[in-house]
Amino acid sequence: GGTEAEGLGCGKRAESEGKSEEGAEGLFFGGLRLLGGGIPEGHIRKQRGGMAEVKVLFVGPKEAGKTALANFLSDAVQNADNPALAPTRPTVGCRVLEFDRQVKRGNQNVKASVEIWDISGDRAYEGGWAAARHNAIGAVFVYDGDKPGDDKDLDQWHKWFAEPLGLKESQCLVMCHHKGGVSRGFKPPSARSLAKVHAVQTNLEEKGMVIKDEFDKFLAEAVTASIERSEKEEQGIIG
């Protein structure tokens, strides 16, 4: 099952949760104190032999459903029988959820150590985004499919998170999320930067397994990118 790293705080909580502020000890980001390389204080990633390490970002406008989807996909939901009813609250800065997943890469099954960074859509925390996105290998863009125009800013989210990381289309996924019980006719997002990115409808009441299958396909691409990056880094050290 998935666990949220040290709860919402992940470490030392800033005096003012509503701000991102730089200090001598690191960057306070909505309750997380991010140290060098965007690592939350108190959060030591376990080194697991033979496992690909994958950090993916969940980004998009406020109240789109990022937290509910992140909880569901990391098996952190409190209401497993009906994940759509599991309670959520506005994310303060960001949350980190860790879990292990076995994904299919070609003809092989690969074990992956996955981190989902569920990032608040509130721009009050924009000062911490550069640290939070550091070293991510994939991004999931979530918008509310029941709210007209909620996809209009996805180009901006792509610019803020995917572009600085140099993510390919295969390392991105778009989720048009429906919080109600019915998925209406699907219209792909209008964002030009995501025109070639795979987009899916998500609905936790009726499409749970479909969501996990699509996410696992995305993870397989992220795992491939992660392995290729590690190999390049090793070659650079050897060279």
WOWO-V189578 format. One record per residue. PSI is psi in radians with two decimals (999 if undefined). NEAR is the number of other ideal C-beta (glycine too) atoms within 8 Angstrom. Layout:
psi=PSI near=NEAR
psi=PSI near=NEAR
This chain:
psi=2.92 near=5
psi=2.66 near=9
psi=2.50 near=8
psi=2.22 near=11
psi=1.94 near=11
psi=0.55 near=9
psi=-2.87 near=6
psi=-0.61 near=7
psi=-0.59 near=9
psi=0.27 near=15
psi=-2.59 near=11
psi=2.29 near=8
psi=2.32 near=7
psi=2.67 near=12
psi=-0.66 near=3
psi=1.88 near=6
psi=-0.36 near=9
psi=0.13 near=5
psi=2.71 near=9
psi=2.19 near=13
psi=2.43 near=9
psi=2.45 near=6
psi=3.01 near=7
psi=-0.46 near=2
psi=-0.01 near=4
psi=-2.94 near=9
psi=2.13 near=12
psi=2.17 near=16
psi=1.59 near=16
psi=0.75 near=15
psi=-0.30 near=12
psi=2.46 near=15
psi=1.85 near=14
psi=2.20 near=14
psi=-2.89 near=8
psi=2.40 near=4
psi=0.28 near=6
psi=0.43 near=8
psi=2.19 near=9
psi=2.44 near=13
psi=2.40 near=12
psi=-0.04 near=9
psi=1.77 near=11
psi=1.99 near=4
psi=2.28 near=8
psi=2.30 near=5
psi=2.03 near=4
psi=2.08 near=8
psi=2.33 near=4
psi=0.13 near=4
psi=2.34 near=9
psi=2.40 near=11
psi=2.16 near=9
psi=2.12 near=14
psi=2.09 near=11
psi=2.57 near=16
psi=2.42 near=14
psi=1.97 near=14
psi=2.82 near=13
psi=-3.12 near=11
psi=2.85 near=10
psi=2.58 near=7
psi=0.55 near=7
psi=-0.35 near=13
psi=0.24 near=12
psi=-0.81 near=14
psi=-0.76 near=11
psi=-0.74 near=14
psi=-0.73 near=16
psi=-0.75 near=14
psi=-0.79 near=13
psi=-0.82 near=14
psi=-0.41 near=10
psi=0.14 near=12
psi=0.60 near=8
psi=0.20 near=12
psi=2.53 near=9
psi=-0.36 near=5
psi=1.44 near=8
psi=-0.50 near=5
psi=-0.66 near=3
psi=1.49 near=8
psi=-0.36 near=12
psi=-0.41 near=10
psi=-0.07 near=6
psi=2.31 near=12
psi=2.52 near=5
psi=2.86 near=6
psi=2.77 near=5
psi=2.34 near=7
psi=2.29 near=14
psi=1.80 near=8
psi=-1.53 near=14
psi=2.87 near=14
psi=2.61 near=11
psi=2.17 near=14
psi=2.30 near=15
psi=2.47 near=11
psi=2.84 near=12
psi=2.53 near=9
psi=2.48 near=9
psi=2.13 near=7
psi=2.70 near=11
psi=2.14 near=8
psi=1.77 near=9
psi=-2.16 near=4
psi=0.11 near=2
psi=2.62 near=6
psi=2.20 near=7
psi=2.31 near=11
psi=2.31 near=11
psi=2.41 near=15
psi=1.94 near=13
psi=2.40 near=13
psi=2.17 near=12
psi=2.16 near=13
psi=1.79 near=14
psi=1.81 near=12
psi=2.27 near=15
psi=2.47 near=12
psi=0.07 near=12
psi=2.11 near=8
psi=-0.05 near=5
psi=-0.39 near=8
psi=0.22 near=14
psi=-0.51 near=8
psi=-0.35 near=10
psi=0.01 near=16
psi=-0.69 near=11
psi=-0.72 near=7
psi=-0.68 near=10
psi=-0.60 near=14
psi=-0.19 near=12
psi=2.26 near=8
psi=0.16 near=6
psi=2.59 near=13
psi=-0.06 near=13
psi=2.82 near=17
psi=2.35 near=15
psi=2.13 near=15
psi=2.10 near=16
psi=2.32 near=14
psi=2.78 near=16
psi=1.93 near=11
psi=-0.22 near=12
psi=-0.04 near=7
psi=1.87 near=8
psi=2.30 near=3
psi=0.07 near=5
psi=-0.29 near=10
psi=-0.05 near=10
psi=-0.40 near=7
psi=0.15 near=7
psi=-0.52 near=16
psi=-0.71 near=10
psi=-0.71 near=7
psi=-0.65 near=12
psi=-0.73 near=14
psi=-0.66 near=9
psi=-0.58 near=10
psi=-0.81 near=15
psi=-0.74 near=11
psi=-0.83 near=10
psi=-0.45 near=8
psi=-0.17 near=10
psi=0.61 near=5
psi=2.40 near=11
psi=2.91 near=7
psi=-0.61 near=7
psi=-0.29 near=6
psi=0.17 near=12
psi=2.73 near=16
psi=2.45 near=14
psi=2.30 near=16
psi=2.02 near=15
psi=1.76 near=14
psi=2.39 near=15
psi=2.05 near=12
psi=-0.41 near=8
psi=-3.13 near=7
psi=-0.07 near=6
psi=2.25 near=7
psi=2.04 near=9
psi=3.12 near=7
psi=2.35 near=3
psi=2.22 near=9
psi=2.09 near=3
psi=2.68 near=8
psi=2.64 near=11
psi=-0.16 near=7
psi=2.15 near=11
psi=-0.65 near=6
psi=-0.32 near=10
psi=0.24 near=14
psi=-0.58 near=7
psi=0.11 near=4
psi=2.41 near=10
psi=2.26 near=10
psi=2.42 near=11
psi=2.68 near=11
psi=2.42 near=11
psi=2.45 near=14
psi=1.96 near=13
psi=-0.27 near=12
psi=-0.53 near=8
psi=-0.07 near=7
psi=0.53 near=11
psi=-0.89 near=9
psi=-0.61 near=6
psi=-0.73 near=9
psi=-0.79 near=15
psi=-0.68 near=9
psi=-0.78 near=8
psi=-0.68 near=11
psi=-0.67 near=11
psi=-0.63 near=11
psi=-0.73 near=9
psi=-0.74 near=13
psi=-0.63 near=15
psi=-0.70 near=12
psi=-0.69 near=11
psi=-0.68 near=13
psi=-0.78 near=14
psi=-0.80 near=9
psi=-0.67 near=13
psi=-0.77 near=13
psi=-0.75 near=9
psi=-0.69 near=8
psi=-0.73 near=9
psi=-0.71 near=9
psi=-0.71 near=8
psi=-0.71 near=8
psi=-0.71 near=8
psi=-0.71 near=8
psi=-0.64 near=8
psi=-0.68 near=7
psi=-0.77 near=6
psi=-0.72 near=5
psi=999 near=4
